[in-house]
Amino acid sequence: MGHSEPEIKAFLKARRAALDPAEVGLPEGVVRRRVRGLRREEVAQRAGISVDYYTRIEQGRAPAVSDSVVDGLARALRLTPSEHTYLRNITLPRRHGHASADPRPRVRPEVLRLLEAMDGRIPAFVFGPGMDVLAWNRLGGRIGVDFAALPEDERNGALLIFLDPRTRELHPNWSEVADDTVAGLRAEIGRTPANARLCQIIHELRERSDEFRRRWEAQAVQERMRGTKRYRHPEVGDLVVTYEALVLPADPGQVLCTYTAEKGSASEKALRALAAGLDAEAGLEAGARV
């Protein structure tokens, strides 16, 4: 996939269109605006650069864009921190060549032991590039999709959200989850445009899902490292859990994600019930082997 002129142009045009001139102190002007948002010359003025230079940046023709200029554009367009980082990433000089054929990363034994140690109390997963689900503990496998029943290539959070209709029943706020998924993938492609698996996931979703394609074209960028997830679980009812995404520095591209419920809440009791069910199943399996 990589960074390209269409990518830079689409993002900057979308961010220009999202701004209300009146909100940033610009007059309506004598000539009526033909399109919504800010004009190029208005962004350039607010960023402290020439209109010609801004045009070359938006068209992907600027060979190198300094940090100070990126910062100025971020202020002019009122970018969020995630959008600011994304703009910096996509305006970096491109490395020519094809996407790297990265193999599916494997989770280190030490991290697998950590997942196992949390089992019974904390659902946990390890995610890889493009939201691939690389590993999970037993309790993690019970709060959502049964990843063990899926082929390896289909163990992917983004593919499941948009291509598996069961996720619409599992997530009562499916539309919000879908928005976050797309925004997270865009932030990731900004960092690692040559990752083959990530490019494959985005390409497949753009080809197979109208819902994904519409959201992708909106150019939203957001990397969430913590937040709340809601599930409509078939066994224990509604679950509300908070998640923490912990980057694994020794394992590039891998993130450990843990889920916890508020102490004393109905969701905590539901997690305990799921854990008790796992223990009961393990006991029955052990008895059957005797």
C-alpha positions as CSV (number, residue, x, y, z in Angstrom):
1,M,0.0,0.0,0.0
2,G,2.5,2.6,1.2
3,H,2.3,6.4,1.4
4,S,1.2,8.0,-1.9
5,E,-0.1,11.3,-3.3
6,P,-3.7,10.1,-3.2
7,E,-3.4,9.3,0.5
8,I,-2.0,12.7,1.5
9,K,-4.4,14.6,-0.7
10,A,-7.5,12.7,0.6
11,F,-6.5,13.2,4.2
12,L,-5.8,16.9,4.0
13,K,-8.9,17.6,1.9
14,A,-11.0,15.7,4.4
15,R,-9.6,17.6,7.3
16,R,-10.1,21.0,5.4
17,A,-13.7,20.0,4.7
18,A,-14.3,19.1,8.3
19,L,-13.6,22.6,9.6
20,D,-16.3,25.3,9.9
21,P,-14.7,28.7,8.8
22,A,-16.8,30.6,11.3
23,E,-15.5,28.4,14.2
24,V,-11.9,29.3,13.3
25,G,-12.7,33.0,13.0
26,L,-12.8,33.3,9.2
27,P,-15.5,35.5,7.6
28,E,-17.9,34.2,5.0
29,G,-16.4,36.5,2.4
30,V,-17.9,38.2,-0.6
31,V,-17.8,35.2,-2.8
32,R,-20.0,32.3,-1.6
33,R,-18.1,29.1,-0.8
34,R,-18.7,26.4,-3.4
35,V,-17.5,23.6,-1.1
36,R,-17.6,23.2,2.7
37,G,-14.6,23.8,4.9
38,L,-11.5,25.8,4.5
39,R,-9.9,26.8,1.2
40,R,-6.2,26.0,0.5
41,E,-5.2,29.6,0.9
42,E,-6.8,29.8,4.3
43,V,-5.1,26.7,5.6
44,A,-1.7,28.0,4.2
45,Q,-2.2,31.4,5.9
46,R,-3.1,29.7,9.2
47,A,-0.1,27.4,8.9
48,G,2.3,30.2,8.0
49,I,3.3,28.8,4.6
50,S,2.8,29.9,1.0
51,V,-0.3,28.7,-0.9
52,D,2.0,27.2,-3.5
53,Y,3.9,25.2,-0.9
54,Y,0.7,24.0,0.8
55,T,-0.7,22.9,-2.6
56,R,2.5,20.9,-3.3
57,I,2.2,19.2,0.1
58,E,-1.5,18.3,-0.5
59,Q,-0.7,17.0,-4.0
60,G,2.1,14.9,-2.6
61,R,4.8,16.8,-4.6
62,A,6.7,18.2,-1.6
63,P,9.9,16.1,-1.3
64,A,10.4,16.7,2.4
65,V,8.1,18.4,4.9
66,S,9.8,19.6,8.1
67,D,8.4,19.0,11.5
68,S,7.7,22.7,12.0
69,V,5.5,22.8,8.9
70,V,3.7,19.6,9.9
71,D,3.1,21.2,13.3
72,G,1.8,24.3,11.7
73,L,-0.6,22.3,9.5
74,A,-1.8,20.4,12.6
75,R,-2.6,23.7,14.3
76,A,-4.3,25.1,11.2
77,L,-6.4,22.1,10.7
78,R,-7.0,21.5,14.4
79,L,-5.8,17.9,14.2
80,T,-6.1,15.6,17.1
81,P,-2.8,14.0,18.5
82,S,-3.5,10.8,16.5
83,E,-4.2,12.8,13.3
84,H,-1.0,14.9,13.9
85,T,1.1,11.8,14.1
86,Y,-0.6,10.3,11.0
87,L,0.1,13.5,9.0
88,R,3.8,13.4,10.1
89,N,4.0,9.7,9.0
90,I,2.4,10.1,5.6
91,T,4.5,13.1,4.7
92,L,7.8,11.4,5.4
93,P,9.9,10.6,2.3
94,R,8.7,7.3,0.8
95,R,10.8,4.2,0.5
96,H,10.3,2.7,-2.9
97,G,9.6,-0.9,-3.4
98,H,6.9,-3.5,-2.6
99,A,5.4,-4.2,0.8
100,S,7.5,-6.5,2.8
101,A,6.4,-10.1,3.0
102,D,6.4,-10.3,6.8
103,P,5.6,-13.7,8.2
104,R,2.8,-14.0,10.8
105,P,4.7,-13.1,14.0
106,R,4.8,-15.7,16.8
107,V,4.3,-14.9,20.4
108,R,7.2,-15.6,22.8
109,P,6.8,-18.3,25.4
110,E,7.3,-15.8,28.2
111,V,4.3,-13.8,26.9
112,L,2.2,-17.0,26.6
113,R,3.0,-17.8,30.2
114,L,1.8,-14.3,31.2
115,L,-1.5,-15.0,29.4
116,E,-1.9,-18.3,31.2
117,A,-1.1,-16.7,34.5
118,M,-3.9,-14.2,34.0
119,D,-6.4,-16.8,33.0
120,G,-9.4,-17.3,35.3
121,R,-9.4,-13.6,36.3
122,I,-8.4,-11.4,33.3
123,P,-9.3,-12.1,29.7
124,A,-6.2,-11.2,27.6
125,F,-5.1,-11.3,24.0
126,V,-2.0,-10.6,21.9
127,F,-2.7,-8.7,18.7
128,G,-0.3,-8.4,15.8
129,P,-0.3,-6.2,12.6
130,G,-3.6,-5.4,11.1
131,M,-5.5,-6.6,14.3
132,D,-4.4,-10.2,13.8
133,V,-5.2,-12.2,17.0
134,L,-2.0,-14.1,17.7
135,A,-2.7,-15.6,21.1
136,W,-5.3,-15.5,23.9
137,N,-6.1,-17.1,27.2
138,R,-9.1,-19.3,27.9
139,L,-11.2,-16.6,29.5
140,G,-10.4,-14.3,26.6
141,G,-11.7,-16.9,24.2
142,R,-15.0,-17.0,26.1
143,I,-16.0,-13.3,26.1
144,G,-16.2,-12.9,22.3
145,V,-15.5,-15.0,19.2
146,D,-14.2,-18.5,19.5
147,F,-10.9,-17.9,17.8
148,A,-9.8,-21.5,18.2
149,A,-12.6,-22.6,15.8
150,L,-11.4,-20.2,13.0
151,P,-8.6,-20.8,10.5
152,E,-5.5,-18.8,11.3
153,D,-5.9,-16.3,8.5
154,E,-9.4,-15.5,9.8
155,R,-8.3,-14.7,13.4
156,N,-8.4,-11.0,12.8
157,G,-10.4,-8.4,14.7
158,A,-11.0,-6.1,11.7
159,L,-12.1,-8.9,9.4
160,L,-14.6,-10.3,12.0
161,I,-16.1,-6.9,12.7
162,F,-16.9,-6.2,9.1
163,L,-17.3,-9.7,7.5
164,D,-18.9,-11.8,10.3
165,P,-22.5,-10.9,11.0
166,R,-22.3,-12.4,14.5
167,T,-20.3,-9.5,15.7
168,R,-23.3,-7.2,15.2
169,E,-25.1,-9.3,17.8
170,L,-22.0,-9.5,20.1
171,H,-21.4,-5.7,20.1
172,P,-24.5,-3.7,21.0
173,N,-22.5,-0.5,19.9
174,W,-21.3,-2.2,16.6
175,S,-21.2,1.1,14.7
176,E,-18.9,2.7,17.3
177,V,-16.7,-0.4,17.3
178,A,-16.5,-0.3,13.5
179,D,-15.5,3.4,13.5
180,D,-12.7,2.7,16.0
181,T,-11.5,-0.3,14.0
182,V,-11.1,1.7,10.8
183,A,-9.5,4.7,12.6
184,G,-7.0,2.4,14.3
185,L,-6.0,0.7,11.0
186,R,-5.4,4.1,9.4
187,A,-3.2,5.1,12.3
188,E,-1.3,1.8,11.9
189,I,-0.8,2.1,8.1
190,G,0.6,5.6,8.8
191,R,3.4,4.0,10.9
192,T,4.0,0.9,8.9
193,P,2.9,1.4,5.3
194,A,5.0,-1.5,4.0
195,N,3.7,-4.2,6.3
196,A,2.3,-6.9,3.9
197,R,-0.3,-8.3,6.3
198,L,-1.7,-4.9,7.2
199,C,-1.9,-4.0,3.6
200,Q,-3.7,-7.3,2.8
201,I,-6.3,-6.7,5.5
202,I,-7.1,-3.2,4.4
203,H,-7.3,-4.3,0.7
204,E,-9.6,-7.2,1.5
205,L,-11.9,-5.1,3.6
206,R,-12.1,-2.3,0.9
207,E,-13.0,-5.0,-1.6
208,R,-15.5,-6.9,0.4
209,S,-17.2,-4.4,2.8
210,D,-19.2,-1.3,1.8
211,E,-19.4,-0.4,5.5
212,F,-15.6,-0.5,5.7
213,R,-15.0,1.4,2.5
214,R,-17.3,4.2,3.5
215,R,-15.6,4.7,6.8
216,W,-12.1,4.4,5.2
217,E,-12.8,7.2,2.8
218,A,-13.8,9.4,5.7
219,Q,-10.1,9.6,6.7
220,A,-10.7,9.2,10.5
221,V,-7.5,8.5,12.5
222,Q,-7.5,7.4,16.1
223,E,-5.3,5.0,18.0
224,R,-7.0,3.9,21.2
225,M,-4.8,2.3,23.9
226,R,-7.5,2.1,26.5
227,G,-11.2,2.4,26.6
228,T,-14.5,0.5,27.2
229,K,-15.9,-2.5,25.4
230,R,-19.5,-3.7,25.5
231,Y,-20.6,-7.2,24.8
232,R,-24.0,-8.9,24.6
233,H,-22.8,-12.3,25.8
234,P,-25.0,-15.3,25.0
235,E,-24.3,-17.0,28.3
236,V,-24.0,-14.2,30.9
237,G,-25.8,-11.3,29.3
238,D,-24.4,-7.7,29.0
239,L,-20.7,-7.2,29.8
240,V,-18.9,-3.9,30.2
241,V,-15.2,-4.1,30.4
242,T,-12.3,-1.7,30.3
243,Y,-9.3,-2.6,28.1
244,E,-5.6,-1.6,28.3
245,A,-3.4,-2.1,25.2
246,L,0.2,-2.6,26.3
247,V,2.8,-2.4,23.6
248,L,5.4,-5.2,23.8
249,P,8.7,-3.4,23.2
250,A,10.7,-6.6,22.6
251,D,8.2,-7.7,20.0
252,P,7.6,-5.1,17.3
253,G,4.0,-4.9,16.1
254,Q,2.6,-6.9,19.0
255,V,0.3,-5.6,21.7
256,L,-1.0,-7.3,24.9
257,C,-4.6,-6.3,25.5
258,T,-6.2,-7.0,28.9
259,Y,-9.9,-6.7,29.9
260,T,-11.1,-6.0,33.4
261,A,-14.5,-5.1,35.0
262,E,-15.3,-2.7,37.7
263,K,-15.0,-4.3,41.2
264,G,-18.4,-5.4,42.5
265,S,-20.2,-4.8,39.2
266,A,-22.5,-7.1,37.4
267,S,-19.8,-7.5,34.7
268,E,-17.2,-8.6,37.3
269,K,-19.7,-11.3,38.5
270,A,-20.3,-12.3,34.9
271,L,-16.6,-12.8,34.3
272,R,-16.3,-14.9,37.4
273,A,-19.2,-17.0,36.2
274,L,-17.4,-17.6,32.8
275,A,-14.2,-18.5,34.7
276,A,-16.1,-20.9,36.9
277,G,-17.6,-22.5,33.8
278,L,-14.1,-23.0,32.4
279,D,-12.9,-24.6,35.6
280,A,-15.9,-27.0,35.5
281,E,-15.2,-27.9,31.9
282,A,-11.6,-28.6,32.7
283,G,-12.6,-30.8,35.6
284,L,-14.9,-32.8,33.4
285,E,-12.2,-33.2,30.8
286,A,-9.7,-34.4,33.5
287,G,-12.2,-36.9,34.8
288,A,-12.9,-38.2,31.3
289,R,-9.1,-38.9,30.9
290,V,-8.8,-40.9,34.1
